[in-house]
Amino acid sequence: MNYISNLFAAVFMGVITIKILAKKQKLYIPKVLIIYAMFMFICLLSYFYAFEQDLVVSKFQRLLPIMILTFFLINYIDNLNKIKKVILYFFYSGFFASVYILFRYDFGEATRFSGDLGNVNAVGMAIGLSLVFGFSEMLENRNYKLIPMLLLMFVAVLLTGSRKALLFVILGPVLILLFINRSSFFKIARVALLGLLFVTVTYYLTMNNDLLYMVVGRRLENMFLYLTGTGTTDSSMLARGEMTQFGIELFKNKPLFGYGLSNYRALNEQSYSIRTYSHNNLIELLVGLGVVGASLYYSIKLIIIKNLISISRVSCFRYIGYSIVAVIIGYALLSPSLVYYYNKHFNIVLALGIATFRLGVKHGETSFKE
């Protein structure tokens, strides 16, 4: 499936190249993409001081095509219709994946869905991303016929048992509603109450339904116990906490440039005989690239968020912009539980954010510059 995905991306970039050359189209290179290139340069530079150089080469080979795809997407998406199409592609792919999960899931076993769609947490986050875009589409067009599809996708996320995906599908819609209603205190309060109600209902369902409790409820229970310091026996939560602490100690020793891209796993193996990544996006970047590399990466997201909020008064881009901002913030808040700086889906969202700002400025309803 990964090879097929890469093949489609290669064909897509080839077609866009032919189109640009045929039309003698001027390439659009935004400032934020230059910062992205600087981040990539730090990644490549880390080869020369890396603890294990092969890891830098392997991860850079994965990052470079994603950056190139991001560049091509930014230059391809040159009108509002294309942005809406990409968002709808996200939504429908997540819906079809959810239908597939429901048909494939064995409701008699009460275990997390796993199978040929890939890593169960990655599947949960991908469907969650689709759900957030679908929710934004529903609000913008008052298309409440999408509600059954969104609920089905929500059930699919629950069946993956992914805590981070469940938190994401709650955070995303709430953030969109907060941004839309940010000018009114009473509307913000209403959104907060609705969010609290939804969380309460979800918690009740996952704790009082035998199937959902075995799949995701007890995992949430252990997460709350861990976060409140009450104590948990969940080996996954305990291991991630220890890995984060180990990463902090490593960062203290080499805070500026780190130990080399993706080198956390080699350092963890040296100390604990377990070759694994940190499961924490910020720690992964701080250990691998230090504060320099991590700052460059997170500045990309901050600039995109700032730009999209600044064009919020352009009505036709408001919901799209807020949904992209909600996704970026959602991923950032979940940084302690996942690594996503080389995630294809997330980088496509970043490209959408850059393209949306560009079109918002060109639309003529704003007078500011990037």
C-alpha positions as CSV (number, residue, x, y, z in Angstrom):
1,M,0.0,0.0,0.0
2,N,2.9,2.4,0.8
3,Y,4.5,1.7,-2.6
4,I,1.2,2.3,-4.4
5,S,0.8,5.6,-2.4
6,N,4.3,6.7,-3.4
7,L,3.7,5.7,-7.1
8,F,0.6,7.9,-7.2
9,A,2.5,10.8,-5.6
10,A,5.3,10.4,-8.2
11,V,2.8,10.4,-11.1
12,F,1.0,13.4,-9.6
13,M,4.2,15.4,-9.4
14,G,5.2,14.4,-12.9
15,V,1.9,15.6,-14.3
16,I,2.2,18.9,-12.4
17,T,5.7,19.4,-13.7
18,I,4.5,19.0,-17.3
19,K,1.7,21.4,-16.7
20,I,4.1,24.0,-15.2
21,L,6.5,23.7,-18.1
22,A,3.8,23.8,-20.7
23,K,2.1,26.9,-19.3
24,K,5.5,28.5,-18.4
25,Q,4.0,29.0,-14.9
26,K,5.9,30.9,-12.4
27,L,6.7,28.8,-9.3
28,Y,5.3,29.9,-6.0
29,I,7.9,29.6,-3.2
30,P,6.5,31.0,0.1
31,K,8.7,32.1,3.0
32,V,7.4,29.2,5.1
33,L,8.7,26.8,2.5
34,I,12.2,28.4,2.8
35,I,12.0,27.7,6.6
36,Y,11.0,24.1,5.7
37,A,14.1,23.9,3.5
38,M,16.3,25.2,6.4
39,F,14.8,22.4,8.6
40,M,15.7,19.9,5.9
41,F,19.2,21.3,5.7
42,I,19.6,20.8,9.5
43,C,18.3,17.2,9.1
44,L,21.0,16.6,6.4
45,L,23.7,18.3,8.3
46,S,23.1,16.1,11.3
47,Y,24.6,13.2,9.3
48,F,28.0,14.5,10.0
49,Y,27.7,14.4,13.8
50,A,25.1,11.7,14.2
51,F,25.5,8.9,16.7
52,E,24.3,6.5,14.0
53,Q,24.6,7.9,10.5
54,D,22.5,5.2,8.7
55,L,19.4,6.4,10.6
56,V,19.8,9.9,9.3
57,V,20.0,8.7,5.7
58,S,17.0,6.4,6.1
59,K,14.8,9.1,7.6
60,F,16.0,11.9,5.3
61,Q,15.1,9.6,2.3
62,R,11.6,9.6,3.7
63,L,11.4,13.3,4.5
64,L,12.7,14.6,1.1
65,P,9.9,13.2,-1.1
66,I,7.3,14.5,1.4
67,M,8.8,18.0,1.2
68,I,8.9,17.8,-2.6
69,L,5.2,16.7,-2.6
70,T,4.4,19.6,-0.3
71,F,6.0,22.0,-2.8
72,F,4.1,20.5,-5.8
73,L,0.8,20.6,-3.9
74,I,1.3,24.3,-3.0
75,N,1.8,25.1,-6.7
76,Y,-1.0,22.8,-7.9
77,I,-3.7,24.2,-5.5
78,D,-4.4,27.5,-7.2
79,N,-8.1,27.9,-6.6
80,L,-10.8,27.4,-3.9
81,N,-12.4,24.5,-5.8
82,K,-9.2,22.4,-5.6
83,I,-8.8,23.0,-1.9
84,K,-12.4,21.8,-1.3
85,K,-11.8,18.8,-3.4
86,V,-8.7,17.8,-1.4
87,I,-10.6,18.2,1.8
88,L,-13.5,16.1,0.4
89,Y,-11.0,13.4,-0.7
90,F,-9.8,13.3,2.9
91,F,-13.3,13.0,4.2
92,Y,-14.5,10.2,1.9
93,S,-11.3,8.2,2.2
94,G,-11.8,8.2,6.0
95,F,-15.4,7.2,5.6
96,F,-14.6,4.3,3.3
97,A,-11.9,3.1,5.7
98,S,-14.4,3.3,8.5
99,V,-17.0,1.2,6.6
100,Y,-14.2,-1.3,5.9
101,I,-13.3,-1.5,9.6
102,L,-17.0,-2.1,10.6
103,F,-17.3,-4.9,8.1
104,R,-14.0,-6.5,9.1
105,Y,-14.3,-6.1,12.8
106,D,-15.0,-9.2,14.9
107,F,-17.5,-7.9,17.5
108,G,-17.3,-11.2,19.4
109,E,-13.6,-10.7,20.4
110,A,-13.8,-7.2,22.0
111,T,-10.2,-6.3,20.9
112,R,-8.7,-3.4,19.1
113,F,-9.1,-3.5,15.3
114,S,-5.9,-4.4,13.6
115,G,-5.2,-5.6,10.1
116,D,-4.2,-4.7,6.6
117,L,-4.9,-0.9,6.9
118,G,-1.6,-0.4,8.9
119,N,-0.7,0.6,12.4
120,V,-3.8,0.8,14.5
121,N,-3.0,4.2,16.0
122,A,-2.0,5.7,12.6
123,V,-5.3,4.4,11.2
124,G,-7.2,6.0,14.0
125,M,-5.5,9.4,13.5
126,A,-6.1,9.2,9.7
127,I,-9.8,8.6,10.2
128,G,-9.8,11.3,12.9
129,L,-8.3,13.8,10.4
130,S,-11.0,12.9,7.9
131,L,-13.7,13.3,10.5
132,V,-12.5,16.8,11.5
133,F,-12.6,17.9,7.8
134,G,-16.0,16.4,7.4
135,F,-17.3,18.2,10.5
136,S,-16.1,21.5,9.0
137,E,-17.8,20.7,5.7
138,M,-21.0,20.0,7.5
139,L,-20.9,23.3,9.4
140,E,-20.0,25.5,6.4
141,N,-22.7,24.1,4.1
142,R,-25.3,23.3,6.8
143,N,-25.1,19.7,5.4
144,Y,-26.5,17.8,8.3
145,K,-26.9,14.7,6.2
146,L,-23.2,14.1,6.9
147,I,-24.0,13.4,10.6
148,P,-24.6,9.6,10.2
149,M,-21.3,9.3,8.3
150,L,-19.5,11.3,11.0
151,L,-21.0,9.1,13.7
152,L,-19.9,6.0,11.8
153,M,-16.4,7.3,11.6
154,F,-16.4,8.1,15.3
155,V,-17.4,4.5,16.0
156,A,-14.5,3.3,13.8
157,V,-12.1,5.5,15.8
158,L,-13.4,3.9,19.0
159,L,-12.8,0.4,17.6
160,T,-9.2,1.2,16.9
161,G,-8.8,1.7,20.6
162,S,-6.5,4.7,20.0
163,R,-6.5,7.1,22.8
164,K,-4.8,9.9,20.9
165,A,-7.2,9.5,17.9
166,L,-10.2,9.7,20.3
167,L,-8.8,12.9,21.9
168,F,-8.1,14.3,18.5
169,V,-11.7,13.8,17.2
170,I,-13.0,15.6,20.3
171,L,-10.4,18.4,20.2
172,G,-10.8,19.1,16.4
173,P,-14.5,20.0,16.3
174,V,-14.3,21.9,19.6
175,L,-11.4,24.0,18.3
176,I,-13.3,24.8,15.0
177,L,-16.4,25.9,17.0
178,L,-14.3,28.0,19.3
179,F,-12.6,29.8,16.5
180,I,-15.9,30.4,14.7
181,N,-17.5,31.8,17.8
182,R,-14.4,33.5,19.3
183,S,-16.0,37.0,19.1
184,S,-18.8,36.1,21.6
185,F,-18.2,35.0,25.2
186,F,-21.6,33.4,25.5
187,K,-21.1,31.4,22.3
188,I,-17.7,30.3,23.6
189,A,-19.3,29.2,26.8
190,R,-22.0,27.3,24.9
191,V,-19.3,25.5,22.8
192,A,-17.5,24.6,26.1
193,L,-20.7,23.2,27.5
194,L,-21.4,21.2,24.3
195,G,-17.8,19.9,24.4
196,L,-18.2,18.8,28.0
197,L,-21.5,17.1,27.3
198,F,-20.0,15.2,24.4
199,V,-17.0,14.1,26.5
200,T,-19.4,13.0,29.3
201,V,-21.5,11.0,26.9
202,T,-18.4,9.4,25.3
203,Y,-17.0,8.5,28.7
204,Y,-20.2,7.0,29.9
205,L,-20.5,4.9,26.7
206,T,-17.0,3.6,26.8
207,M,-17.1,2.8,30.5
208,N,-20.6,1.2,30.5
209,N,-20.5,-0.8,27.3
210,D,-18.6,-4.1,27.7
211,L,-17.2,-4.1,24.1
212,L,-16.1,-0.4,24.2
213,Y,-14.7,-0.8,27.7
214,M,-12.4,-3.7,26.6
215,V,-11.4,-1.9,23.4
216,V,-10.8,1.7,24.6
217,G,-12.5,2.4,28.0
218,R,-9.9,0.7,30.1
219,R,-7.1,2.4,28.1
220,L,-8.6,5.8,28.8
221,E,-9.0,4.8,32.5
222,N,-5.3,4.0,32.7
223,M,-4.4,7.2,30.9
224,F,-6.4,9.3,33.5
225,L,-4.7,7.3,36.4
226,Y,-1.3,8.0,34.9
227,L,-1.9,11.8,34.3
228,T,-3.4,12.3,37.8
229,G,-0.5,10.5,39.4
230,T,-2.8,8.0,41.0
231,G,-0.8,5.1,39.5
232,T,-1.4,2.7,36.7
233,T,-0.2,-0.7,35.6
234,D,-0.5,0.1,31.9
235,S,2.9,-0.9,30.5
236,S,2.4,1.3,27.5
237,M,1.9,4.5,29.5
238,L,4.7,3.7,31.9
239,A,7.1,2.9,29.1
240,R,6.3,6.1,27.2
241,G,6.8,8.2,30.4
242,E,10.2,6.6,30.9
243,M,11.2,7.2,27.2
244,T,10.2,10.9,27.5
245,Q,12.3,11.3,30.7
246,F,15.2,9.6,29.0
247,G,14.8,11.9,26.0
248,I,14.9,15.0,28.3
249,E,18.2,13.8,29.8
250,L,19.7,13.3,26.4
251,F,18.6,16.7,25.3
252,K,20.2,18.3,28.3
253,N,23.6,16.9,27.2
254,K,23.3,18.1,23.6
255,P,20.7,20.9,23.5
256,L,21.8,22.9,20.4
257,F,22.0,20.4,17.5
258,G,21.2,17.0,19.2
259,Y,22.5,13.6,18.2
260,G,21.4,13.3,14.6
261,L,18.0,12.9,12.9
262,S,16.0,9.9,14.2
263,N,18.9,8.8,16.5
264,Y,16.8,8.5,19.6
265,R,16.2,4.8,18.8
266,A,19.9,4.1,18.6
267,L,20.6,5.8,21.9
268,N,17.6,4.0,23.6
269,E,19.0,0.7,22.4
270,Q,22.4,1.5,23.8
271,S,21.0,2.3,27.2
272,Y,18.0,-0.1,27.5
273,S,18.6,-2.7,24.7
274,I,15.3,-1.6,23.0
275,R,15.5,-0.1,19.6
276,T,12.5,2.2,19.4
277,Y,11.6,5.8,18.8
278,S,10.5,8.1,21.6
279,H,6.7,8.2,20.7
280,N,6.9,12.0,21.4
281,N,7.3,14.4,18.5
282,L,8.9,17.2,20.5
283,I,11.4,14.8,22.2
284,E,12.2,13.1,18.9
285,L,13.1,16.4,17.3
286,L,15.0,17.8,20.4
287,V,17.1,14.7,20.8
288,G,17.7,14.3,17.0
289,L,18.1,18.0,15.9
290,G,18.3,20.0,19.2
291,V,16.6,23.2,19.9
292,V,17.7,24.6,16.4
293,G,15.9,21.9,14.4
294,A,12.9,21.7,16.7
295,S,12.4,25.5,16.6
296,L,12.5,25.6,12.8
297,Y,10.0,22.8,12.6
298,Y,7.5,24.3,15.0
299,S,7.9,27.8,13.6
300,I,6.5,26.4,10.3
301,K,3.3,25.5,12.1
302,L,3.1,28.7,14.0
303,I,3.5,30.8,10.8
304,I,0.7,28.8,9.1
305,I,-1.6,29.2,12.0
306,K,-1.0,32.9,12.2
307,N,-1.5,33.3,8.5
308,L,-4.7,31.3,8.4
309,I,-6.2,33.2,11.3
310,S,-5.3,36.5,9.6
311,I,-7.4,35.6,6.6
312,S,-10.4,34.5,8.7
313,R,-12.4,37.6,7.6
314,V,-12.3,36.3,4.0
315,S,-15.7,34.4,4.3
316,C,-15.1,31.7,1.7
317,F,-11.9,30.6,3.4
318,R,-13.0,30.9,7.0
319,Y,-14.1,27.3,7.7
320,I,-11.3,25.8,5.6
321,G,-8.8,27.9,7.5
322,Y,-10.1,27.1,10.9
323,S,-10.3,23.4,10.2
324,I,-6.6,23.3,9.1
325,V,-5.7,25.3,12.2
326,A,-7.7,22.9,14.4
327,V,-5.8,20.0,12.9
328,I,-2.4,21.6,13.4
329,I,-3.1,22.6,17.0
330,G,-4.6,19.1,17.7
331,Y,-1.5,17.4,16.5
332,A,0.7,19.8,18.5
333,L,-1.3,19.1,21.7
334,L,-0.9,15.4,21.1
335,S,2.9,15.7,20.5
336,P,3.6,13.9,23.8
337,S,2.0,10.8,22.4
338,L,2.9,10.5,18.7
339,V,5.7,11.4,16.2
340,Y,4.3,13.1,13.1
341,Y,7.0,15.3,11.5
342,Y,7.4,12.8,8.7
343,N,3.7,11.9,8.4
344,K,2.3,12.2,4.8
345,H,-1.2,13.2,5.9
346,F,0.0,16.0,8.2
347,N,2.3,17.4,5.5
348,I,-0.5,17.5,3.0
349,V,-2.5,19.5,5.6
350,L,0.4,21.9,5.9
351,A,0.5,22.3,2.1
352,L,-3.3,23.0,2.2
353,G,-2.7,25.7,4.9
354,I,0.0,27.4,2.8
355,A,-2.2,27.3,-0.3
356,T,-5.3,28.5,1.5
357,F,-3.4,31.6,2.8
358,R,-2.0,32.3,-0.6
359,L,-5.5,32.2,-2.2
360,G,-7.0,34.2,0.7
361,V,-4.6,37.0,0.0
362,K,-5.2,36.9,-3.8
363,H,-8.9,36.9,-3.2
364,G,-8.8,40.7,-2.9
365,E,-10.8,41.0,0.4
366,T,-7.7,41.5,2.4
367,S,-4.9,44.1,2.2
368,F,-2.1,42.5,4.2
369,K,1.0,40.8,3.0
370,E,2.6,37.5,4.1
